[in-house]
Every structure is written in structure tokens, then in C-alpha cells.
């Protein structure tokens, strides 16, 4: 199945190289899936509204907004189209609404209400979305999201036969889910809503798309494979539909499939001048290439990322520009390279924190604890500023980075017991949260870093347990196999060491890497 998936995804990506600019609109729309959102608008506006929704459900916001506007031109009384404009201005609902979009979204909601929707159902949709914009300058977005969830829950209950109401409620359950809830109650509830709709509407882009989001967690990721296998085929013209399956592929360690998906996504994003989508896919590409030991391919993508000039207000692009070069250094164990990374200025402090974390880790593991302490202090400042801004999620993520980096500073200073205690605390903190949808994963899982610290202290048994626990959550990672093999080897368990090294060698069969750990793995397998 994996071979079939790889070939099918490449074939899907080829679509973008063969579509002529003059392709009929109807044909193009057919490659975005099938959506019908019943409205009280006239026939022309209804067709345009449905078309806009096909873009909307694949997070193609600028295009969907233009088509909602076209629907209003066809029917000035089409109030629900103003709701559509406000919906598009949310951008990716899993992130903060871009600041420039907030007054625009509020204006769209006000216009929707002034236009006077002809049905109670449409008025209910407008009233529900209004909570995301009204008093945006007074109420933090997380609180507005929780209010929106309650509104969508009521809307879905009031209109049980309205699939669109159920679909938007399901994705809102994911957006509003607590990263500390390891039962995944919201996510599983949302998926249970969508699964039967998918049976009725197998070509609906939003259903497949949102199922991937709802299952994008290590413990339940395998449940998302059917949607991951289908989404790119449902909406092959949408860049995000090419990329999104890689969220599941990353969670289950399907690196070749992730690469194929993101190559198609990046190609589509470039063709459609979707800079943010391009950079997002490229970050996932770098991550996947590094797990296969394809370091030259990863470096090429990093260079391309660093040559871009992204929208300064676009979080995803800024994140990619910080994360990709940092993970290139950290995953390869190039600690001096990591220590010398440049911190790119950003309006998002948690983006700059990624580079400070890599620099601190690199300096500490190079033995320069003084330099590392500067970046650790900067991480603490960023964490505190995020807390003051009530940005609790990202404050928590930076806190994990600060704890892990500080642990390695303690280790560099020879305070080994304190370092192990601090690193264990960082592991506990990371276990209590979840990664953000914007990233394929942390620069290095905290428990994996802990495993290497334990291994260096001669605590091979504890290290092996740490690596095995990491691999259960983050399967098929290059460094996970390295750590497990080294720990088993230190314990004298040649069989387990060989099994881990064999998996590493197989994983990196097409590698161009000169990492010493890979050479050691090949030698061990050949001699045992």
C-alpha cells in the first residue's frame, strides 16, 4: 500500500504541471471537491457561494473571499455571503486571526446583519460567527473560540440535517480542544460527527480535510490514514489538499509519502503564488528528508526557504523560516552550526524562540555554556512576555524549550544530577501538551534529548526506556533508532542493537548523509 500511495501522490502532483491557464472553470472546480451549502440567494449567487465553499474548505482564503464577493454582486441581498467573507478572514482557524483581518471581519459581520438574511438558519450562522469578531480588542481569541464552539454546538443541534453545520462544528471542536486533554475527547467527538457524513459525501473536501486535523495526534493518528489517502484526490487543485495528508504521514512515520505530498503541495503553491502554503510544505519536507538521512535534499530546501521574502504578518511562513534551518542543524547533531544560527527578526516572539532554543542547545552541547546561557535567558524573557500577553499555549511551548536548554547548560557545567532532573521536568512538561498544527514536530522531542543525556551518563537502561517511549509517540525517527541502538549496545544486548541499527540502515537506504552515526550503524550491522 505504501508503494501505491507514493506513486499515486506523485501522479496527483503532476496535475499542476499539465493544467493549461485557460482550463475551463467548471473543470477546475471539479478538482476542488463537491460542496453544497443551501442559501436563500438567487441561482447565480448560490452557484458562486458553493464554489467559494469548495475553496474555503481547503483553506484557500483569498480565492474564497473573492468568490463570496462575486456572489454578493450577483445578489446584493445575499447576506450569508458576507458571513463567508468573515469566515475566510479567520484564515486557518487553528491559529490567531491576523490582526489586519479583525476589523475587516467585524465589518463583514455587520454587513451580513444589515443585509438581513432571509432565513433563520442563515441568521444563526451569522450570529455564531459574530462572536469571533465582536469585542476582538477586549476579549482574547481563546475565549472567543470557546464562545464560538458553544454557538456552533447549538447550531448543529438546531439543524441536525444540515451537514455544513455539523462539519463546521466538528472542526471547531478541534480548534477549541485543550492541548492538555490526552483523552482527545473533542477530537474523537468531532471525528464521530464527520465519519458518517463522509459516507454520504465522499467528495466533500472539508470532511476529509478536517478528519486529518482531528486525528493529527500521535495516539490516534492511524485513524486518519483513510482521509489522508483520499484528500489529495478529492481536491487535487488545492495546494493545502496536497500538503495536509502529510500531517498524518508525519505522525505515523511515513516519510516517503510525506515527501511526495509536500513536493506536490509546494509545486501547487508556487503555481498559485501561495507563499505561506509553500513555506509550510517546505518545513515538512525538510523534516521528512532529515529522517531519511537525505541531508543534501534537506539543505536545498532550507536554502530555498531562506531565500524567500515572506509576508511579515504570516505566522506559518515565519515559523518555517526559523524552524527549517534550526532542525537541519539539530537533527544532524551539528551543534556548532546550531550555535551560530542567526535569529531572524519576527513579530512573533515564539518564532524567534525556535532559533534561540537551537542556539542554546548547540552552544551547550559544544561546551560553551556561557553562550548558551544568553539564549536560555532570552527564552525565559520570551516565555514571560507571552504569558503577559495571555498567549498561554505558546508560552508553554517556549517554557519547554527553556527547560530543555537549561538542562543542557547544567550538563555542560558538570552539574549532572541537576541536569537530569531539569531534563526530566522538561519531558513531563512536553508530555502535558501537544504540538501546534503549524509544525511537523519539535526540533527534537524532549524525551529523546533526555535519552541522549542518560546515555552519556552511562545510564543505558534508563536511556533505552526513554528512546523506546519516544519512538512509540514519534515513530521512525532517525535519531530514535540511533539512540535505541546505542543504548542496547551499551547494555550488551547485541540482538536489540542490531534490530534498531537494521531499521536505521533500511530507513536511510537512499541517504546521502555523512553522519557518523549512520556509518557506525552500517558497520555494526555488517559485523554482527
N, C-alpha and C positions, 0 to 999 in steps of 0.2 A: 504493500500500500504506500509505503514511503516513497518508493521509486516512481509510482504512478503520480503521487501528489507533486513531486518535484517537477516532473515533465509537464503536468497539467498547468502548474502555476507559471512555468516559463512560457508555455503556449499562450496563456492568457495575457502575459505581459507583451507578447508580440503584437497584440491588437493595436497598441499605441503607435507602433512603427508603420502600420499599414492604413490607418484611417486617414482618408483624404479630408482636407479642410472643408470641402463642400458637401460632406456627408449629410444626408437628409436628417432633419431634426428628429423626425419620428424614429428613424433607425438609431440615432444617438440615445434618445430617451429609452428605447427598449433595452439599452445596455446599462441602465441605471436601476433596473428592477421595476416592480409594479406596485403602485400605491394609489388608493382611492380614499380621499378624505371628503366626505359629503359636506357640501356647503349650501347656503341659500343664494349664492351668487349666480349670475347668468351663465349660460352654457360656455361661452368663451373664457370667462374668468374661472369657471370650475376646472376646465382643462388646464389652464395655466397654473392654477393652485395645485392640482395633482402633480403637475410637472415639477413645481417648486419643491413639493414634499419629497419627491424622489431624490433631489439634491440634498435636501435638509437631513434626511435620514442617513446619509453618508457623510455628514458633517462638512458639506460643501457650501459654506455660508454665503460668500459673496454672490455666487451664482443663484442660490435660492432666493436671496434678498431681491435681486434684480427681477426675478420672475414673479415674486409676490407683488412687486411694484407694477409689473405688466398686468397682473390680474386686476389691480385697482384701476388702471387705465381703461381696462375693458368693462369694468363695473365699479364706478366710484362709490357705490353703496356696499361694496364687498368688505364689510368691517373685519371679517376674520382674516383677510389678507394683511391687515395692519398687525394683527396678532402674529402672523407668520413672520413679518419683518422683525418684530420684537423677539421672536423665538430665534431667528437667525443671528441676532445681535448678542445672544448669550455666548456665541461661539461654542467651543467644547464645554458641555455642562459640567464636566469633572474638574474644570479649572476656574480661576477667578474671571469674572466678566471683565474684559478690557475696559479700563477707565473711560476712554473716549466713547465707548458704546453705551454707557449707562444713561446719559441724558437722551441719547437717540432712542434707546429702548423705551424709556418713560414716555417720550413724545409719541412713539408708535402706539403704545397702550392707550394714551389719551385720545389719539385719533380714532382708534378702534372703538372706544366708548362713545365718542362724539358721532361716529358714523351710524351707530345704532344697529347692531346685529339683529337680523330678523327672527332668529330662533333663540330659545332659552339655552340650548346646548352651546351655541356659539358664544353667547354672553358668558356662560360658565367657563369656557376655555379662556376667554379674555380676562375674566376676574381672577382665575387661578394664576395665570402668568404675571398678572399685575404685581403680585407680592414680591417678585424678583426685582422690581424696579422702583416701586413706591418707597420713599424714605431711604433710598440706597445710600445717602450721605449720612444717615443716622444709625442704620441697622447693619451690622456686619453680614457679609454674604452667607456664612454658615447658618446664621439664624434665619435668614430669608429662605435658604434652601429647605430648612425644616418646615417652615410655613408653607412653602410650595408643595412639599411632599404631602402635607395634610390636605391641601386643596386638591391635589391630583388623586389622592385616595378617595376623597368624596366624589370627585368627578367620575372616576372609574366605577364606583359603586352605583352612582345615579344612572349611568349609561352602560350597563353590563354587556350590551350587544354592540357597542362601539369599539371596534378593535383598536382604533387610533388612541382612544382614551386609555385602554389597557396597556398599549405599547409605551406611551409616554409615562404612565405611572410606573411601569416596570423599570425603565431606565432611571427614573428619579429615585427609585428605591436604592439603586446602586450609588448614585451621586450622593445621597444623604446617608449612606451607611457609615458606621463608625469603623475606623481602621483598627480599633482595639477589639472589635467583636469577632472572635475566632470561630463562632458558630456559623457565621455568614448567613444569618437569618434573613436580612434584607435581600441579599443576593439570590439566595435559593427561592425566596418568595417571588422575586421578580422573574426568575427563570421559569418557575412553575406557571406563571401567567403566560409567558411567551411560547413555551413549548407547544401547547395545543393550537395557538394561533399560527405557528409555523406550519402545522399540518394543513391548516385551511388556506394559508397564504405562503406557499413555499418560495415565491419570488419576491416577497417583501424585503427590501434591503435593511430596514430598521430592525426587523426581528432577528435576522442572522447577526447583524452588527451588535445589537445590544446583548444578545446571548453571549457573545465573546466577552464583552465588558463584564457581564455578570459572573462569568466563570473565570475571570482573569486573576485567579488567586491560586497559590500552589496546591492547596488541599483539594480543590475542586476543578482544577484546570482541565483534566482529562475529559470532563463532561462537555467542554467547549469544542472538542475536536470536530464533531459533525458540522457545527456552524462555521468553524474555521475552514473546513474543506469546501464549504458552499459559498461563502460570502463573496469571494472574488469573482465567482462565476455568475452570481446574481447581478452584480453591478460592476462589470469589467471596465467601464469608462470612468469610474470614480477612483481617484488616487488613494483615498482612505480605505476603500474596499480592498485594494491590493495589499495595503500595509497591515490592516487590523488583524488578519489571521495570525500574523507573526507574534502577537501578544500571547496567544495560546501556544504556538510553536516554541516560543522562548521559555514559557513556564514548564513545558514537558521536555525541553532539551532537543528539539528537532531543528538543529542549526542549519542544515542544508535547505530545509523548507522555509525557514525564516529568511535566509539569504535570497532565495528565489522570489518570495513575496515582496521583499523590500527593494530588490532590483526593479521589479515591475512598478512598485509604488513610486520610487524615485523617478523613473522614466516618465510615468504619467504626470507626476507633479511638475517636472521640468517642462513638459509639453504644455501644461496648463498654467505655468507661472505661479504655482502654489509653493512659494518659498518655505513657508513654515512646515508644510507637509513633507517637502523634500528633506529638510534638515532632520525632522523627526524620524523618517525612514532611515536616513543615513546613520543616526545614532544606533538604531537597532542593527544595522548592517555591521558596524564596527564591532559591536558586542558579539555577534554571531561569528564573524570572521576570526576573532581572537580565540573563541572556544575551539575552533578547528585548527588553531595554530597557523592560520593563513595571515601572517603578520604583514606581509607586503601589501596584500589587498586591503587590510585594515588601514595601513598607513596612507594608502592612496585616497581612501575615503576621508580620512582625517584631514589631509591636505586640502581636499576639495571643500570640506566644511569650513576650514579656517580661512579660505579664500572668499567666502560669501560675505555679503553685507546684509544681514537680516533686519527685519523690522524691529526697532528697539522696543516696541510695545508687545511683541510676540514672545510669550514665555517659552513655547516649545522650541523655537529657533535658538533663543539664548541658552536654553538648557543644553541643547545638542552641542553648541559651540564650546561649552565648558566641559561637558561630560565626555565627549568622544576622545579628545586628546588626553584627558586625565585617565580614562580607563585603558587607553593604549599603553600608557606608562605603567600603571599599577598592575594590570593583568600580566604583563610580561616581566614584572619584577625589576623594571628599570628605575631603581629608586633615585638615582641622581637625576635622571630625566624628569621624574615626578617632582623632585625638589625644585627644579628650575622652571617649572611651568609658569607662564605669565597669567596673571589674574586679569581677565577681560572685564572692563567696567560694565555694569549692568544695573538697570533699575530694580532688578530682582535680587535682593541680598542672598537668598538661598541658592541662587545660581552661582554667585561668586564663592559661596561656601564650598561648592564641589571642588574648586581648584585649591582653595586653602586646605581642604582635607587631604587632597593628593600631595600637596607640597609638604604638609606636616608629616604625613606618613613616609614620604620619600626621604625627607631630611632625617627623621628619627631612625629609619632603617638603614640610612647611610652613616649613622653615628654622629650626626650633627644635631644634638638635642637643642642647642641654643637657637638655631634657625627654626627648628620645629616648633619651639615654644612661641615664637612670634605668630605663626599661623594658628596654633592652638588658641592663643589669646584672641585672635581675630574671629575664630569660630565662636568663641564664647560671646563676643560682642554682637555678632550677627544673631545668634540664638536669642540673646536678651532683647535685641531690637524687634525681632519677630514676635516675641512674647508680648512686648509692649503694644505692638500693632494688632494683637489678638489673632495673629496668624499661627494658631496653635499647632496645626499639622506640620508645617514646615519648621517651626521652632523645634518640634520633637525630632524631626529628621536631622537637623543640624546638631541637636544635642547628642544624638547617637554618634555622629561624626566626631564631635568634640571629645566625647568619652573615649572612643577608639583611638583617636590620635594621641590623646593624653596618655593612654595606657602604653603606647609605644615610646613616648618620651620617657616615661618612668623606666621602661625596659632599657632604653639607651643609656640612662643614668645608672644602671645597675640595680635599680630597686625592683627586683624581680617579683617578689611576693606582692608588692603593691600593684605592679603592672598586671599580674594575672588577675588580681581582684578587680581592678578597674576594667580590664577587658571582659571579664565575666559579666560585669554590670552592663557594659555596652551591648553584649549579646542579649541579656534579659530585656533591655530597652528596645532593641530591634525586634525581638520576638513579639512584643506587645503591639506592634504597629504593622502597616502594610506599605509596600512601595506605591508611589504615585503612578497613575496610568501613563504619564509622560516618559517614564524611564523603563528600559528593559530590566534594570536591576541596579543595585548599588555598585560602586566601583569594586568592592569586594565584600561579600557577606561577612558580617561581624563574627559569626561563629567560625568561618573559615580562617579569618585573621587570628582568632583565638587558638585555633588548631595549630597554626604555624608557630605561635608563641609557645604553646605547650610542648610542641615537638622540639623546639630549640632548647627548652629547659630539660630535655630528657624524659619528659612525661608522655611516653609514646602511647600508653594505653588510653589515657585521657584524650590525647590528640586524635587517636583513631576514632574514638566515640564522637568527637566534635566534627570530624570530617564526614563520617557516615551520616550524622544528623543533618549536616549541611546538604549533602547530596540527596537526601530524601526530600528536601524542600527545594533545592536548586539543582536538579539532575543534569548530568552530562557536562558539568563544568570542567574545563581543562585542569585548573588548579585544585579542584576537588579530588580528581584522580591522583594528581601528583602528591597531595598531602596524605591521602589514604594509603597510597603505596609506600611512601617513606615511613609512615608510622608503623605499618605492618612489617616492613623490612627491619625497622629498629627493634621490633618485638620478636624478631626471628621467625615470623610467620611467612615463609617464602611463598607458600601457595596463595595466600591472600594478597601479598605484594605483587606477585606475578599477574594475578587476575586483574588487579587495578591497573598495572602498567600495560597489560594487553589491551584493555579498554582505551587507555590513553593513546596507544600506538594506532589502534583502529580508528579512533576519533580523528586523529591528525594524519590520516593516510595521505592526504593531499597537501600536507603542510610545507611551507617554505621557511619555517621558523628556525632560528639558530639558538633557541632557548636551551640552556644546558640541561634543564630538567627533561626535555624531550630526548636528547641524546642519551641521557642516563637511562631513561625508560627503555629505549631500543636496545641498549647494551644489556640491561638486566634480562629482558625477555629472551634475547639471543643466547644468554649464558645459563638460563635456568629452565 
